[in-house]
């Protein structure tokens, strides 16, 4: 394994935490440097529409998981690539990270519902709650992107893998048969 592969593996294992953290730190620094008043955002008449849009977005993504996971499970017995993946992957880690992704989606929905109470919460508590919601939302987006990509590639490449493996198997059989024929003809000529 090369250094580049090690760095890529390290990044893949941590980017769902690194990206939201960097975004939140940059947002806080930007508000502090530009002396932006966060209360103006929370007092906006469009804040409820924003929260509703976030809830809709997250529930759609969680629904995509609800659509793709049964397809993955039902294709498990039919597709060699899915069986191969499940045999060689760390299934416990895969299952745990997938659960974390779905749970983080539910947490974002819950926190957005709490933010609807911004008019009765203290300003500092609302700002902390909004930053926490944003961090978990970004974590959810990064994690969901990773898992939707994995699941789609398994479902889609499973169809291609089946035809490619049968083609490779036929080519190997032909090569073996050719070698047997050549070895017998060499023996006969001697």
C-alpha positions in Angstrom: 0.0 0.0 0.0 1.5 3.3 -1.1 1.5 6.5 0.9 -1.1 8.0 -1.4 -3.4 5.0 -0.6 -2.8 5.4 3.1 -3.7 9.1 2.9 -6.8 8.4 0.9 -7.9 5.7 3.4 -7.3 8.2 6.2 -9.3 10.9 4.5 -12.2 8.5 3.6 -12.4 7.4 7.3 -12.5 11.0 8.6 -13.9 13.4 6.0 -17.4 13.3 7.3 -16.1 14.8 10.5 -13.4 17.1 9.1 -15.6 18.9 6.6 -18.4 19.9 9.0 -15.9 21.0 11.6 -13.9 23.2 9.2 -17.2 24.7 7.9 -18.4 25.6 11.4 -15.1 27.0 12.4 -14.9 29.1 9.3 -18.5 30.3 9.8 -17.8 31.3 13.4 -14.6 33.1 12.4 -16.4 34.9 9.5 -19.1 36.1 11.8 -16.6 37.2 14.4 -14.3 39.0 11.8 -17.2 40.7 10.0 -19.0 41.4 13.2 -22.2 39.8 11.8 -25.2 39.6 14.2 -26.5 36.1 14.3 -29.7 37.2 15.9 -30.7 38.9 12.6 -30.7 35.6 10.8 -32.8 34.0 13.6 -35.2 36.9 13.5 -35.7 36.6 9.7 -39.3 36.0 8.6 -37.9 33.2 6.3 -36.3 31.1 9.1 -39.3 28.8 9.4 -39.3 28.2 5.6 -35.6 27.4 5.8 -36.2 24.9 8.7 -39.0 23.3 6.7 -36.8 22.9 3.7 -34.0 21.3 5.8 -36.5 18.8 7.2 -37.8 18.0 3.8 -34.3 17.6 2.4 -33.2 15.3 5.2 -36.3 13.1 5.0 -35.9 12.7 1.3 -32.3 11.5 1.7 -33.4 9.1 4.5 -36.1 7.9 2.2 -33.5 7.2 -0.5 -31.8 4.9 2.0 -35.2 3.3 2.7 -35.5 2.7 -1.1 -32.0 1.5 -1.8 -31.4 -0.8 1.2 -34.2 -3.2 0.3 -32.9 -3.4 -3.2 -29.4 -4.2 -1.9 -30.8 -6.8 0.4 -33.0 -8.4 -2.2 -30.2 -8.6 -4.8 -27.8 -10.1 -2.2 -28.6 -13.7 -3.3 -28.7 -12.9 -7.0 -25.6 -10.7 -7.5 -22.1 -12.0 -7.0 -20.7 -8.5 -6.4 -22.9 -7.9 -3.4 -22.1 -11.3 -2.0 -18.4 -10.7 -2.6 -18.6 -7.2 -1.0 -20.4 -8.6 2.1 -17.9 -11.4 2.4 -14.8 -9.2 2.2 -16.1 -5.9 3.8 -16.1 -5.2 7.5 -19.9 -5.6 7.7 -20.1 -4.6 11.4 -18.3 -1.3 10.6 -20.4 -0.8 7.4 -23.7 -1.4 9.4 -22.6 0.9 12.3 -21.6 3.8 10.0 -24.8 3.3 8.0 -26.9 3.5 11.2 -24.9 6.6 12.3 -25.8 8.2 9.0 -29.5 7.5 9.3 -29.6 8.5 13.0 -27.8 11.7 12.3 -30.6 12.5 9.7 -33.2 11.9 12.4 -31.3 14.1 14.8 -31.2 16.9 12.2 -35.0 16.7 11.9 -35.4 16.8 15.6 -33.0 19.8 16.1 -34.8 21.6 13.3 -38.1 21.1 15.1 -36.5 22.5 18.2 -35.3 25.5 16.2 -38.9 26.4 15.4 -39.0 27.5 19.1 -36.2 30.1 18.4 -38.6 32.9 19.5 -38.9 31.5 23.1 -35.3 30.2 23.5 -32.5 32.4 24.7 -30.3 33.8 21.9 -27.1 32.0 22.9 -28.9 28.7 23.2 -30.5 29.2 19.8 -27.1 30.0 18.2 -25.5 26.9 19.8 -28.4 24.8 18.7 -28.2 26.2 15.1 -24.5 25.5 14.9 -25.0 22.0 16.2 -27.8 21.4 13.7 -25.6 22.7 10.9 -22.6 20.5 11.9 -24.8 17.4 12.1 -26.5 18.3 8.8 -23.1 18.6 7.1 -22.0 15.3 8.7 -25.2 13.7 7.5 -24.7 15.0 3.9 -21.1 13.7 3.8 -22.0 10.3 5.2 -25.1 10.0 3.0 -23.1 10.8 -0.1 -20.6 8.1 0.8 -23.2 5.4 1.4 -25.5 6.2 -1.4 -22.5 6.0 -3.7 -21.5 2.6 -2.3 -25.0 1.2 -2.5 -25.6 2.5 -6.0 -22.2 1.2 -7.2 -23.0 -2.3 -5.7 -26.4 -2.4 -7.3 -25.4 -1.1 -10.7 -22.0 -2.8 -11.0 -23.5 -6.1 -9.8 -25.3 -6.3 -13.2 -22.1 -5.6 -15.1 -20.1 -7.9 -12.9 -22.3 -10.9 -13.6 -21.8 -10.6 -17.4 -18.1 -9.7 -17.1 -17.3 -12.7 -14.8 -19.1 -15.1 -17.0 -17.2 -13.7 -20.0 -13.9 -14.0 -18.1 -14.8 -17.5 -17.0 -15.5 -18.5 -20.6 -12.2 -17.0 -21.7 -10.3 -18.9 -19.0 -12.0 -22.1 -20.0 -11.1 -21.5 -23.6 -7.5 -20.8 -22.6 -7.3 -23.9 -20.5 -8.8 -26.0 -23.2 -6.3 -24.5 -25.7 -3.4 -25.3 -23.4 -4.6 -28.9 -23.0 -4.9 -29.3 -26.7 -1.5 -27.9 -27.3 0.1 -30.0 -24.6 -1.5 -33.2 -26.0 -0.4 -32.3 -29.5 3.1 -31.7 -28.4 3.2 -35.1 -26.6 1.9 -36.8 -29.8 4.5 -35.2 -32.0 7.3 -36.4 -29.7 
